Amino acid sequence: MPDFDLSNITVTGIEYSLNFNPSPHSERLGRPHFGIFHNASGRCYAVTRDQTVVFDPLHVVLLPKDSTYSITVEDHVEAYVIEFDCADDFVWDKNRISSWILRDAALMSSLFSEAERIWTLKKTAYYPRCMSILYRIFAELERESAYVSSPGREKLRSALACLESRISDPTLSVDDLADAAGMSRSYFAKLFSEVYRVPPAKYITMIRLEKAKALLTEGGLSVGEVAESVGYSSLYYFSSAFRREIGVCPTDFAAGRH
């Protein structure tokens, strides 16, 4: 059974679009609709018998109708979801969660946010406008060709677990991730780049900075403490990387000037 095919989908209805904060741990037995998710901040995991799938600002995740899974939240999460139904002749595997890596997380976040805003206000033509945004989301995911293939993702799961557990370790390297995956560095880097569309070193930086953004948004930690929490031993290098990738310095981001 193939994973979710966005090029062959007819949406028959949207149930709702909302912004929410998931509870620390929950279970779902046979969800009644399809749900497509994007985290504005934070990270959580959907766990099934065969998969562990990450929800974070760098991914869009689709949970199929009739699926059974549990959700575990790693830190404070702000998430968006659009629940929808498909035509009766659409074929899917209720046991497979689909996930896409994002090249333009800001665009995807804006699409989900706009759908939630339109749905909440329910002004004239809100329903077709939300439907249009949902198909735009599908189109963007297809256009970027950023689908995370299940076989490759499964092979890299242990490497991602290593990254999660050692995100605050400034010595973490691509070699460490390759070792965790049981691969040579060259093969690991090639497979990782094919699956996630970015080199592993770049991905480490992306994950660290997304974590930093969440911590800065939550408040309670100084910029230096945030830098240490995400694996930077030098505040200068953290600030330089943050400004280069995010476009503003960490202090301005924490103050909402972005």
Helices and strands as residue ranges (DSSP letters): G 6-8, E 11-20, E 25-28, E 34-41, E 44-47, E 52-55, E 59-63, E 69-73, E 78-86, E 98-101, H 105-121, H 126-144, H 150-155, H 157-165, H 174-181, H 185-196, H 200-218, H 223-229, H 235-246, H 250-254
